[in-house]
Amino acid sequence: MKKINLEKSVVELTDDGIMNIHIKEDQDIELNDAVLIVDAMGKLGEQKKYPVLIDAGEFSSVDKEVRIFSASIESNIYTLADAIAYCNLAQQLMAQFYLKYNKPSIPTKVFADKEEAIVWLKSFKEK
């Protein structure tokens, strides 16, 4: 398992081929943080695409610019699909809003259970 520890997040390529973006507790992710995350994904994955699990710590959030950027093609250059795992109602509502209004450019689904998210992501792994 390889990982890069950033100020507000940890980006990790797991042994089963899932890129995991963990947003640390009590962090507000801004556009520059999202750009750093994408750069870390490229370094860890050697510029290849992976299914991505995004899990947010308690009381963490992302701002509007991050949601717009995250839905774009340019932010998903290393992403096959996104699974967003939430841990509270506020995160669930934000993730559902993101799906409905920002319309991500790649397959994206919201999960309460991280293990279900991983099962779904494994169906996108490159052969």
CYANA upper distance limits for C-alpha pairs under 8 A (distance plus 0.5 A):
  1 MET  CA     12 GLU  CA      7.55
  1 MET  CA     13 LEU  CA      6.33
  1 MET  CA     14 THR  CA      5.40
  1 MET  CA     15 ASP  CA      5.83
  2 LYS  CA     12 GLU  CA      6.15
  2 LYS  CA     13 LEU  CA      5.84
  2 LYS  CA     14 THR  CA      7.35
  2 LYS  CA     44 LEU  CA      7.21
  3 LYS  CA     10 VAL  CA      7.50
  3 LYS  CA     11 VAL  CA      6.04
  3 LYS  CA     12 GLU  CA      4.52
  3 LYS  CA     13 LEU  CA      6.73
  3 LYS  CA     44 LEU  CA      7.52
  4 ILE  CA     10 VAL  CA      6.38
  4 ILE  CA     11 VAL  CA      5.77
  4 ILE  CA     12 GLU  CA      6.83
  4 ILE  CA     40 ALA  CA      7.12
  4 ILE  CA     44 LEU  CA      8.26
  5 ASN  CA      9 SER  CA      6.96
  5 ASN  CA     10 VAL  CA      5.04
  5 ASN  CA     11 VAL  CA      6.96
  6 LEU  CA     10 VAL  CA      6.15
  6 LEU  CA     11 VAL  CA      8.12
  6 LEU  CA     36 LEU  CA      8.44
  6 LEU  CA     37 ILE  CA      8.40
  8 LYS  CA     23 ILE  CA      6.75
  8 LYS  CA     24 LYS  CA      6.10
  8 LYS  CA     27 GLN  CA      6.53
  8 LYS  CA     28 ASP  CA      8.39
  8 LYS  CA     29 ILE  CA      7.66
  8 LYS  CA     33 ASP  CA      7.87
  9 SER  CA     21 ILE  CA      7.38
  9 SER  CA     22 HIS  CA      5.97
  9 SER  CA     23 ILE  CA      4.92
  9 SER  CA     24 LYS  CA      5.69
  9 SER  CA     37 ILE  CA      8.26
 10 VAL  CA     20 ASN  CA      8.42
 10 VAL  CA     21 ILE  CA      6.39
 10 VAL  CA     22 HIS  CA      5.66
 10 VAL  CA     23 ILE  CA      7.13
 10 VAL  CA     24 LYS  CA      7.89
 11 VAL  CA     19 MET  CA      7.62
 11 VAL  CA     20 ASN  CA      6.23
 11 VAL  CA     21 ILE  CA      5.14
 11 VAL  CA     22 HIS  CA      6.91
 11 VAL  CA     37 ILE  CA      7.35
 11 VAL  CA     40 ALA  CA      7.17
 11 VAL  CA     41 MET  CA      7.30
 12 GLU  CA     19 MET  CA      6.19
 12 GLU  CA     20 ASN  CA      5.58
 12 GLU  CA     21 ILE  CA      7.03
 12 GLU  CA     41 MET  CA      8.43
 12 GLU  CA     44 LEU  CA      7.92
 13 LEU  CA     17 GLY  CA      6.89
 13 LEU  CA     18 ILE  CA      6.32
 13 LEU  CA     19 MET  CA      4.98
 13 LEU  CA     20 ASN  CA      6.70
 13 LEU  CA     44 LEU  CA      7.01
 13 LEU  CA     45 GLY  CA      7.57
 14 THR  CA     18 ILE  CA      5.87
 14 THR  CA     19 MET  CA      6.78
 14 THR  CA     20 ASN  CA      7.66
 17 GLY  CA     50 TYR  CA      7.40
 17 GLY  CA     51 PRO  CA      8.11
 17 GLY  CA    125 LYS  CA      7.78
 18 ILE  CA     50 TYR  CA      6.72
 18 ILE  CA     51 PRO  CA      5.97
 18 ILE  CA     52 VAL  CA      6.33
 18 ILE  CA     53 LEU  CA      7.40
 18 ILE  CA    118 ILE  CA      8.25
 18 ILE  CA    121 LEU  CA      8.03
 18 ILE  CA    122 LYS  CA      8.12
 19 MET  CA     41 MET  CA      7.88
 19 MET  CA     50 TYR  CA      6.64
 19 MET  CA     51 PRO  CA      6.65
 19 MET  CA     52 VAL  CA      5.17
 19 MET  CA     53 LEU  CA      6.67
 20 ASN  CA     52 VAL  CA      6.22
 20 ASN  CA     53 LEU  CA      5.22
 20 ASN  CA     54 ILE  CA      6.48
 20 ASN  CA     55 ASP  CA      8.07
 21 ILE  CA     37 ILE  CA      8.30
 21 ILE  CA     52 VAL  CA      7.71
 21 ILE  CA     53 LEU  CA      6.59
 21 ILE  CA     54 ILE  CA      5.26
 21 ILE  CA     55 ASP  CA      6.79
 22 HIS  CA     54 ILE  CA      6.48
 22 HIS  CA     55 ASP  CA      5.46
 22 HIS  CA     56 ALA  CA      6.25
 22 HIS  CA     57 GLY  CA      7.69
 23 ILE  CA     27 GLN  CA      7.57
 23 ILE  CA     54 ILE  CA      8.10
 23 ILE  CA     55 ASP  CA      6.75
 23 ILE  CA     56 ALA  CA      5.06
 23 ILE  CA     57 GLY  CA      6.10
 23 ILE  CA     60 SER  CA      7.41
 24 LYS  CA     56 ALA  CA      7.09
 24 LYS  CA     57 GLY  CA      5.56
 24 LYS  CA     58 GLU  CA      8.34
 24 LYS  CA     60 SER  CA      7.46
 25 GLU  CA     56 ALA  CA      7.76
 25 GLU  CA     57 GLY  CA      4.71
 25 GLU  CA     58 GLU  CA      5.49
 25 GLU  CA     59 PHE  CA      6.48
 25 GLU  CA     60 SER  CA      6.05
 26 ASP  CA     57 GLY  CA      7.58
 26 ASP  CA     58 GLU  CA      6.81
 26 ASP  CA     59 PHE  CA      5.27
 26 ASP  CA     60 SER  CA      5.18
 26 ASP  CA     61 SER  CA      8.40
 27 GLN  CA     59 PHE  CA      7.59
 27 GLN  CA     60 SER  CA      5.10
 27 GLN  CA     61 SER  CA      6.96
 28 ASP  CA     60 SER  CA      6.09
 28 ASP  CA     61 SER  CA      5.35
 28 ASP  CA     62 VAL  CA      6.03
 28 ASP  CA     63 ASP  CA      7.68
 29 ILE  CA     33 ASP  CA      6.35
 29 ILE  CA     34 ALA  CA      7.40
 29 ILE  CA     60 SER  CA      8.19
 29 ILE  CA     61 SER  CA      6.63
 29 ILE  CA     62 VAL  CA      5.09
 29 ILE  CA     63 ASP  CA      6.90
 29 ILE  CA     66 VAL  CA      7.77
 30 GLU  CA     34 ALA  CA      6.96
 30 GLU  CA     62 VAL  CA      6.82
 30 GLU  CA     63 ASP  CA      6.35
 30 GLU  CA     65 GLU  CA      7.70
 30 GLU  CA     66 VAL  CA      6.47
 31 LEU  CA     35 VAL  CA      6.84
 31 LEU  CA     63 ASP  CA      8.27
 31 LEU  CA     65 GLU  CA      6.52
 31 LEU  CA     66 VAL  CA      5.55
 31 LEU  CA     69 PHE  CA      8.05
 32 ASN  CA     36 LEU  CA      6.85
 33 ASP  CA     37 ILE  CA      6.79
 34 ALA  CA     38 VAL  CA      6.86
 34 ALA  CA     66 VAL  CA      6.97
 34 ALA  CA     70 SER  CA      8.25
 35 VAL  CA     39 ASP  CA      6.78
 35 VAL  CA     75 SER  CA      8.19
 36 LEU  CA     40 ALA  CA      6.66
 37 ILE  CA     41 MET  CA      6.71
 38 VAL  CA     42 GLY  CA      6.87
 38 VAL  CA     75 SER  CA      7.05
 38 VAL  CA     76 ASN  CA      8.34
 38 VAL  CA     78 TYR  CA      8.09
 39 ASP  CA     43 LYS  CA      6.88
 40 ALA  CA     44 LEU  CA      6.60
 41 MET  CA     45 GLY  CA      6.34
 41 MET  CA     47 GLN  CA      8.22
 41 MET  CA     78 TYR  CA      7.25
 42 GLY  CA     46 GLU  CA      6.10
 42 GLY  CA     47 GLN  CA      5.05
 42 GLY  CA     48 LYS  CA      7.52
 42 GLY  CA     78 TYR  CA      6.82
 43 LYS  CA     47 GLN  CA      7.06
 45 GLY  CA     49 LYS  CA      7.73
 45 GLY  CA     50 TYR  CA      8.08
 45 GLY  CA     78 TYR  CA      8.27
 47 GLN  CA     78 TYR  CA      6.90
 48 LYS  CA     78 TYR  CA      6.20
 49 LYS  CA     77 ILE  CA      7.45
 49 LYS  CA     78 TYR  CA      4.50
 49 LYS  CA     79 THR  CA      5.32
 49 LYS  CA     80 LEU  CA      6.20
 50 TYR  CA     78 TYR  CA      6.68
 50 TYR  CA     79 THR  CA      5.58
 50 TYR  CA     80 LEU  CA      5.77
 50 TYR  CA     81 ALA  CA      7.92
 50 TYR  CA    124 PHE  CA      8.50
 50 TYR  CA    125 LYS  CA      7.04
 50 TYR  CA    126 GLU  CA      8.03
 51 PRO  CA     79 THR  CA      6.26
 51 PRO  CA     80 LEU  CA      5.36
 51 PRO  CA     81 ALA  CA      5.35
 51 PRO  CA     82 ASP  CA      6.71
 51 PRO  CA    121 LEU  CA      6.10
 51 PRO  CA    122 LYS  CA      7.74
 51 PRO  CA    124 PHE  CA      6.72
 51 PRO  CA    125 LYS  CA      6.76
 52 VAL  CA     79 THR  CA      6.88
 52 VAL  CA     80 LEU  CA      7.79
 52 VAL  CA     81 ALA  CA      6.51
 52 VAL  CA     82 ASP  CA      5.32
 52 VAL  CA     83 ALA  CA      6.73
 52 VAL  CA    121 LEU  CA      7.69
 53 LEU  CA     82 ASP  CA      6.45
 53 LEU  CA     83 ALA  CA      5.39
 53 LEU  CA     84 ILE  CA      6.60
 53 LEU  CA     85 ALA  CA      7.74
 53 LEU  CA    117 ALA  CA      7.72
 53 LEU  CA    118 ILE  CA      7.64
 53 LEU  CA    121 LEU  CA      8.14
 54 ILE  CA     82 ASP  CA      7.58
 54 ILE  CA     83 ALA  CA      6.58
 54 ILE  CA     84 ILE  CA      5.32
 54 ILE  CA     85 ALA  CA      6.56
 55 ASP  CA     84 ILE  CA      6.57
 55 ASP  CA     85 ALA  CA      5.33
 55 ASP  CA     86 TYR  CA      6.77
 55 ASP  CA    114 LYS  CA      8.42
 56 ALA  CA     60 SER  CA      6.68
 56 ALA  CA     61 SER  CA      8.20
 56 ALA  CA     85 ALA  CA      7.49
 56 ALA  CA     86 TYR  CA      6.73
 56 ALA  CA     87 CYS  CA      7.57
 57 GLY  CA     87 CYS  CA      7.75
 58 GLU  CA     87 CYS  CA      7.21
 58 GLU  CA     88 ASN  CA      7.98
 61 SER  CA     91 GLN  CA      7.78
 62 VAL  CA     66 VAL  CA      6.60
 62 VAL  CA     67 ARG  CA      7.43
 63 ASP  CA     67 ARG  CA      7.04
 64 LYS  CA     68 ILE  CA      6.84
 65 GLU  CA     69 PHE  CA      6.56
 66 VAL  CA     70 SER  CA      6.27
 67 ARG  CA     71 ALA  CA      6.79
 67 ARG  CA     98 TYR  CA      7.02
 67 ARG  CA    102 ASN  CA      7.29
 68 ILE  CA     72 SER  CA      7.15
 68 ILE  CA    102 ASN  CA      6.59
 69 PHE  CA     74 GLU  CA      8.33
 69 PHE  CA     75 SER  CA      6.71
 70 SER  CA     75 SER  CA      6.11
 70 SER  CA     76 ASN  CA      7.68
 70 SER  CA    104 PRO  CA      7.65
 71 ALA  CA     75 SER  CA      7.75
 71 ALA  CA     76 ASN  CA      8.24
 71 ALA  CA    102 ASN  CA      6.58
 71 ALA  CA    103 LYS  CA      6.74
 71 ALA  CA    104 PRO  CA      4.34
 71 ALA  CA    105 SER  CA      6.10
 71 ALA  CA    106 ILE  CA      8.26
 72 SER  CA     76 ASN  CA      7.21
 72 SER  CA    104 PRO  CA      6.97
 72 SER  CA    105 SER  CA      6.35
 73 ILE  CA     77 ILE  CA      7.15
 73 ILE  CA    105 SER  CA      6.36
 73 ILE  CA    106 ILE  CA      8.47
 76 ASN  CA     80 LEU  CA      8.20
 76 ASN  CA    105 SER  CA      8.34
 76 ASN  CA    106 ILE  CA      8.09
 79 THR  CA    106 ILE  CA      8.33
 80 LEU  CA    106 ILE  CA      7.31
 80 LEU  CA    107 PRO  CA      8.01
 80 LEU  CA    124 PHE  CA      7.02
 80 LEU  CA    125 LYS  CA      8.11
 81 ALA  CA    106 ILE  CA      6.19
 81 ALA  CA    107 PRO  CA      5.41
 81 ALA  CA    108 THR  CA      6.30
 81 ALA  CA    121 LEU  CA      7.35
 81 ALA  CA    124 PHE  CA      7.31
 82 ASP  CA    106 ILE  CA      7.85
 82 ASP  CA    107 PRO  CA      6.90
 82 ASP  CA    108 THR  CA      5.15
 82 ASP  CA    109 LYS  CA      7.06
 82 ASP  CA    121 LEU  CA      7.98
 83 ALA  CA    108 THR  CA      6.23
 83 ALA  CA    109 LYS  CA      5.57
 83 ALA  CA    110 VAL  CA      6.33
 83 ALA  CA    111 PHE  CA      7.46
 83 ALA  CA    117 ALA  CA      6.23
 83 ALA  CA    118 ILE  CA      8.23
 83 ALA  CA    120 TRP  CA      8.39
 83 ALA  CA    121 LEU  CA      7.34
 84 ILE  CA     95 ALA  CA      7.64
 84 ILE  CA    108 THR  CA      8.06
 84 ILE  CA    109 LYS  CA      6.78
 84 ILE  CA    110 VAL  CA      5.26
 84 ILE  CA    111 PHE  CA      6.50
 84 ILE  CA    117 ALA  CA      8.05
 85 ALA  CA    110 VAL  CA      6.56
 85 ALA  CA    111 PHE  CA      5.31
 85 ALA  CA    112 ALA  CA      6.13
 85 ALA  CA    113 ASP  CA      7.05
 85 ALA  CA    114 LYS  CA      6.26
 85 ALA  CA    117 ALA  CA      7.54
 86 TYR  CA     91 GLN  CA      6.03
 86 TYR  CA     92 GLN  CA      6.15
 86 TYR  CA     95 ALA  CA      8.44
 86 TYR  CA    110 VAL  CA      8.03
 86 TYR  CA    111 PHE  CA      7.00
 86 TYR  CA    112 ALA  CA      6.07
 86 TYR  CA    113 ASP  CA      8.44
 87 CYS  CA     91 GLN  CA      7.26
 87 CYS  CA     92 GLN  CA      8.07
 87 CYS  CA    112 ALA  CA      7.26
 88 ASN  CA     92 GLN  CA      6.83
 89 LEU  CA     93 LEU  CA      6.65
 90 ALA  CA     94 MET  CA      6.71
 91 GLN  CA     95 ALA  CA      6.54
 92 GLN  CA     96 GLN  CA      6.67
 92 GLN  CA    110 VAL  CA      8.08
 92 GLN  CA    112 ALA  CA      8.50
 93 LEU  CA     97 PHE  CA      6.56
 94 MET  CA     98 TYR  CA      6.63
 95 ALA  CA     99 LEU  CA      6.86
 95 ALA  CA    110 VAL  CA      7.15
 96 GLN  CA    100 LYS  CA      6.73
 96 GLN  CA    110 VAL  CA      7.66
 97 PHE  CA    101 TYR  CA      6.33
 97 PHE  CA    102 ASN  CA      8.05
 98 TYR  CA    102 ASN  CA      5.54
 98 TYR  CA    103 LYS  CA      7.28
 98 TYR  CA    104 PRO  CA      8.27
 99 LEU  CA    103 LYS  CA      5.70
 99 LEU  CA    104 PRO  CA      6.98
 99 LEU  CA    108 THR  CA      7.89
 99 LEU  CA    109 LYS  CA      8.36
104 PRO  CA    108 THR  CA      7.34
110 VAL  CA    117 ALA  CA      8.32
111 PHE  CA    116 GLU  CA      7.61
111 PHE  CA    117 ALA  CA      6.45
113 ASP  CA    117 ALA  CA      6.98
114 LYS  CA    118 ILE  CA      6.81
115 GLU  CA    119 VAL  CA      6.86
116 GLU  CA    120 TRP  CA      6.80
117 ALA  CA    121 LEU  CA      6.64
118 ILE  CA    122 LYS  CA      6.63
119 VAL  CA    123 SER  CA      7.59
120 TRP  CA    124 PHE  CA      8.18
121 LEU  CA    125 LYS  CA      7.59
